[in-house]
């Protein structure tokens, strides 16, 4: 498939046609066709008269089928949960992907002010925020009747040093909290705007040429990495072959861009934490490998599919035992671990996990709470694992455990952050779906998607990975035969980029993956059986 990202201006004037056209010239025809279908099938989209649709992504299949992703506004207000994907071919509507179920819209005159909404949200965030909180009026259509609300964002630093951009949805009439989520997305559970790509930053010298260096990494052994050579003869950790992605040292700080890593001989690190460049080599290698995975397996050209690389920051904070993706800086950030039980969080599946949060933000944009948040986190576990299999590094043999290399004491190699084949092994995650799974932290509700994917790819029978034999219990007592990783990963990627929307839940993910399997000519019954085996029917 050819995947293309659209950067589209909002045209909100009510005098324009019901669906305003604004797109890059190369895809204006696709957007125009989809908008025409919206005008002709308004009831199917639960469209109100004042709804407007802003295109932000287009995917065109080789057979000419077009999938155009739109955000929705109502009288100029963003509609959370109102996003939609229009699927068409030869000018005919094939289907629509959405979660909105009503054309009803609320009166848009609020009872409380934006400042009152900020105060209400502040009672939940507490003190210690950075800068000035922001508030915007929205329509909250994520569930039930659409409601006029304020989306308030507070930024700050949590007690464990994790940054936070907390979004609170506050009822614009009663001040009640309708929902909340963080857009800083982490590798593991924390203890207490959409900018463009980051490529092009970081360079500190002139006369640059691309160079091939060696990273003496902590987890992956000695690996080849791409760097830049300056006319002065020094090297810097920037990869122009992958969109200009670059790696910096934060020096223990919790803010800022950091200092670009430089070196005299293009050999980085010494395979131990004694050299600060070692974990930078891990991160740089992991991000490059993830880039190659998405490009070579799925045809995606970088996180935003625009060929631009991202910033990777290492040595974040003091004894910080986490890693995270942040949309606000279009960057991945890696802590050094506590030095007692946790190594630096730069293992390859962690790098793949964090970079995949960025991919999610620029495709389905799954809201980081409830079941959609679990799917968001599961997507990162799935692709982090697939990157590990893609790398097939002898120093970190591929498996379906997340972050098992991070534990300083792990003699038999079975301790991990999460276990895709049997999520309950972590002591908290459920193996099977239940109606309250969305109330769990997203790192635990992700278990349902993780378990599904393992069963789809590998099946329920005993298998060996990395010297460990595992099996995967099913929730309905069935025996599941896997279809293999090659098909499973392509099904999941297509479901994410073509059929899921911001508010997709597990039932919606079942439908999305079945549609994806059908498109690809793979077994839809195998997909259905794997979902049923984890209790999603």
N, C-alpha and C positions, 0 to 999 in steps of 0.2 A: 504494500500500500504506500501511496504517497501521502505524507502528512505535512500540513502547512499551518503555521500559526498566523493569525490575522491580528494586527494592531489596528483597532477600529475607533474612530472618533464617535462620540455620542451626539446624535441629532435628536433633540427632545422637543422641538417646537410642535405644538399641538396642531398647527396648520398643515403639517406634512402628512403623507399617507400613514395609515395605521402602523406600518412597520417601516421605520426609516432606514434608508440605505446608506451605509458608510463602510467602505472596505478598501483594502489594497487593490490596485487595478488588476493584478494577476488573478484575483479571485472574486472580483466584483460580479461576474456572471453567475457564479455559484450562489453567492449571497442573494443576488437579485431573484434567482429562481426560487430559493427557499422562502424569501419574503413574500413572493407572489403566492406560494402555497399556503403560507400563514394567513394571508388575506382571504384565501378561498376556503380555508378550513379552520376558521377562528374557534368554532365550538369545540373542535378536538383538542385545541390548546387551552381551553377555558379562558379565552381572551376577553378581557373587558375593553370597552370602547377606547379608553385612554391608555391602554397598554402599548408600549413601544418595545422593540426588540433590537438589541445591539449585538452584532456578530463578533465573536472573539476567537473562533477556531474553525477551520475547514479541513476535512479529510476527504480525499477523493480516491476511491478504489480503482483498481485497474480495469474493472468492467464498467466504469463510468458512474457508479453509484456515489452520490455526494452526501456527506454528513456535515451539517452546518450547526455549530453550537452557538446559542444566543443567551445572553443575559436579558432579563426583562425589567422594565421600569413601569411604574404607574403614576401618571401625572408628574413625571420627573423623579419619582422616588424609587430607589432600588427595591426590588421584590426578592427578599431572601427566600429561597426555595422555588422561585419562579423560573429558573433557567430551564432551557429546553434544547434538545437536539432534533433537528428536522432531517429525516432520511428520505432522499428522493433519487429517482433515476429517470432520465429522459423527460424531465418536467412533470413526472407523476409522483405523488406522495406515497412512499412505502410504509412509513410508520413514524411515530413520534416518541421520544424518550423524555419523560418528565415525571415529577412527583406531585405537582399542583393538581388539585382535584375540583376546583371551583372557579367560576368567573366572578364570584362575589368580591367586592373590594370595600374597604372601610372609608368613612369620611376622613379626610386628611388634615383636619384641623385638630391639633393636639390640645389637651387640657392642661398638661404640665409643660414647663419650659425645658429647653435643652439643659440649662444649668441645674434644674431640679433633677433631671435624669442623671446628670453627672454625680450629683450628691447621692442619689439612691445607689448608683453603681459603686460609689466610693465607700459606702458602708460595708460592702462585701470585699473590696480590694484592700482597704485599710490604708495606712500611711506608707511613706517611703516610695512613692511613685516618682518617675522622672518626667520632667517637662510638664506640659499642660494637657490634661485629658481632653479627648475630642468626642464630639457627639454629632450624629447625623440622623435625620428623620428617615425612616424606612417603612416598608410593609413587610411584616413577618408572616410568611406563608409556608413555613416549614411543616406545620401540622394544623389540622382543624381550620376554622374560619380565619382568613387573613386579618391581621391586627395591625393597627398603626402603632409604631414603636420607635424608640430611639436606639441606635447602636452606639454604645459608648465604649471607647478604648482607653485603658490605662496601661502604661508601660512602666516597667521597673525591674528589679532583681529579686528573685526569691531567696529564702534563707540558705538554700544549698548552692547559690550563685547562678542558677539558671535564669536567664533573662525571660521576661514575660511580656507579651502584648495581649492582654486579656480583653476580650470583647464581651460586653454585657448587652443583652437585648432587654430593654426596659419598656413596659407598657406605657404608651404616651398619654393614657388617661388615668390609670391607677397607680403608676409607679412600680407595679409588680415586676419581678424578675421573670422573664420568659425563657431565658437560655443564656449560656455563657460558654466560651471556649477560648483557647489560646492559639495564636498563630505562630508561636515558637514550638516546634515539634521535635520531640526528643527520642533518643534511642531506647531509654528506659524510663520508668515512671519517676517523675521528679518528687523529691521528699518535701517538701513543704512548697492597604495600598498595593499595589502590585507593580513594582518597578521593573524596568527592562533588565536585560542580561548584564553580567558584570565584566564581560570580556573587554580587554583594552586597558585595564588598570594595572597598577603594580610595577610597571617598568621604571627603572631608576638609572638606566644608562643608554648610550647611543651606539650606533654601529652594530645592531643586533643581528645575529644569525641563529638559526635553530641548531641545537646540539643534542647529542645522545649521551646521557649520563648514567651513573649507576647509583641506585639507592640501596644502602645497606640497612634494610628495614628491620623492625622489631619482630614482625609476625610472618612476613613472606620471604625472608631470606634476601639475597642479593637480586635486585630486579632492575630492569631497564626503565629509565624514566626520561621524558623529553624536557629539555630545559632551554634557556637562551644563553648564548655567548655574547658578551659585550666586546666592543673594540679594544677595551683595556685588557682583555684576557680573562676577566672574571666571569663567573656564571651566576645566573639567577633562576629561581625555581618558578618558571613560568612556561606554559605549554602553548605555543602559538599554533600547533597542529590540532589543538582541541579547543579552539575558540578563545585562546588567551587566558585560560584558567590559571590561577596562580595561588601559591601557598605562602602564608605569612606566619610569623612568630608573634603572639600577643604578649609574651613575656610575663605571664601571670595576671595580666589585666583582664577586665570583664567588659571592656568597651573599646571602640576604635577599630581600625583596619589591621593594625599590626605592621611589623617590619618584614618586607620581602626577604626571603631566605637567599643568601648569596654564598658562593664557595669558590675557592681558588682552583681546584682540580677536577670539578664535576663529579666527585665521588662524595656522596652525602651520607653521613651517619656512620655508625660502627656496630650495628646490630644490637645496641643496648641503649638504655635511657641515659647513659653517661654523656652521650653526645646529643645535643638538642635537635640536630638535623635528622636523627634517626626516625622519630615519629612523624616528622615532616615528610620524609621519604615514603612512609606508609600511607599517609593521607594523599600525597600527590599521586602515588601509584594506584591507590584504591579509586580515586576519582577518575583517573585516566582509564582504568579498566572498566568502570561503570559507564563512562562515555562510549567506549568501544562496544560494550555489550548492547547498549540501546541502539547504537548506529548499525552494528552488524547483524543483530538479531531482529530488530524491530524497525529499522530504517529511520530512527529518530536522530536528529542532528542537534544534540545537546538538550539541556533541561527544558528550555522553552521552544525547542525545535527551530531555533533561529541561528544556530551555529555559534552562539556566544557562550563562552565558558564562565565559570563562577569562581568566587573567592573561597579558599579554604583556610581557616585559621586554626593553628595548633597552639598548645601551651596556654589554654584559656584558664583563668582563675587560679586558685590555690587548692591543690588536691581535689580537683573537680572530677567527679566520677560519672560523667555523662557526656553526650554529644548531641548536637541539635542542628536543625535546619531553621533558618529565619528568612521569611519573605522580605522583611524590611531591609535587609542588606544583600539579598540574593546570595546567601553564603552558607557554608557548612562550617561548624565549629566543633573542635575536639578537645576534651579535657585530658589531663595527665593521669587520672585515677588517683586513688588515695595513697599509693605507694606501699600499702600494707596488704590489701586483698585484691585490689583492682589495678590492672595495668592501664596505660593510656588507651583511650577508646578510639583507636585508629585501625582496628582490624578491618579486613576487606569487606565483610558483610555489614559492618557498621557504616563504612563509607558508602556502600551501595544503598543501605537503608536511608541515610540522610539525603543523599542526592535524589532518591526516588520520592521523597516528600516534595521536592521542588517540581518533579514531573507531575505529581498529583495536583499541585496547586495550579498548574498551567493546562490541565486537561479537565477532569471531572470536578476538581476543586472541592473534594469531599470535606464537609464541615467537620471540624475536629472535636466533635462531641456526639454522644449517643451512638447509634449503630453506624452512622456514616463515619464517625470518628474511628470506630473499630475497623471499618473497611480501609480508611486512610492508613492506619497503623499497620494493618495486615498487608496492604499493598507494598509498604516499605520492607516488611519482613520477607515477603515473597520475592521481590526483585533483589533485595540484598542477598538472599540465598541463591537466586539464579546467577547473580554476578559471581558469587563464590564458586559455583559449578563452572561458569564460563572461564574463570581464571585458572581453575584446576591446578592450583599451586601445591606442590609437594609438601611445603612447610605448613600448610593449612588445608588439609584434605577436605573436600566438600562434604557437607552433611546438612541436616535439617534442624540443627540447633543454632540459635541466635546468640552470638557473643561468647561462645564457649572458650575462646582463646584469651578472654579478658581476665580470667581468674588466675591469680598468682599461685593459689593452691588448688590444683585440679588434677590429682594424680591419675585418675582413670579417664579423665577427659569428658565426663558426663555432666558436669555442672554447667549450666547455661542460663542466660536471661529468659529464654523462651524455647519451647519444644514444639515444633510444628506437627510432629506425628502423634503426640499425646500432650496437649497443652497443660493438662492438670498436673504434670510432673513439677511445675514451678510452685505448686502449693496453693495457687489462687485462681488461675485461669480455668474456665470451663471447657470440657471436651465437647459439650453438646449445647445447641441453641436452646434458649428459653426466652420468654417474653420480657424478662427484666435484664437481659444481657446489656442493653444500652445504658443501664445505670452504672455499669462498671467503668473504671478507668480505661481509657482507650487501649492501653497496653495489655489489658486483660480481655476486653471484648474483642480484640483482634484475633483471639484464639479460634473463633468460628471460621473465619476466612482462612487462617493458617491451616487448620485441620482439614478443611475442604480441599485446599490446594494440594496438600500432601497426598490425600487419598486419590485425587484426580490424577496426579502425576505418577504415584508409586503404588497405590493400592493398599489394602489392609494387611496383606501377608507379611511375614518376617523378611527384612532386607538388611543388608550391611552397608554402613557408610562410615568412612574413617575408622574402620576397625571395630565399630560397634554395631551389633545386631539389634534392630528395633522392629516393632510392629505397631499397628495403629488400630486401636479398638474403635468400633463403630457404635453409634447410638441406637441403631435399630437392629443390631445383631447380624447385619448383612456382611457378606464378603464382597469387597470391592476390588476390581481389577484396574490397575492404573493404565493410563494411555501414554505415559512417558512425559518427560519434562519438555521436550520440544513442542509438542502440541499444547500442553497445559499452559506454558508461559505465553504462547501466542494467543490462546483463548483469553487469558486474564488481561493481557495488554490491550487487546481489541475491546474487551468489555469496558475497561477503564476509559479508554480514549474515545470510544464511539457511543457507548450506551449508558454509562453511569452519569449521573448529575450530582449536584452538590448535596442533595438530601437523600440519596439512594440508601436504602436499608438492606438487610440481608435477603429479604424476599426479592427486592429489586435486583440485587447482585445475582441471585439465581437466574432470574429472567435475562439479565444482561449477558451472563456467560453462556446461557443456552443459545441466545441470538448470535453471539460471537462464534460459537462452535458451528452453528448452522452456516454462517457466512463463509467460514474457512473450510467447510466440507468435513469437519470432524464429528465424532459421535456425540449427539445431543443427549442420548440416553445415558452415556457414561457421565456426563456433567450432572444430569439430574440425579443419578444414583449416588454420586459423591456428596451432593447437597443433602439428599435424604439421609445419608449415613451420618451427617452431623446435626440432623434435626431441623433442617430448613426445607420445608415442603411447600 
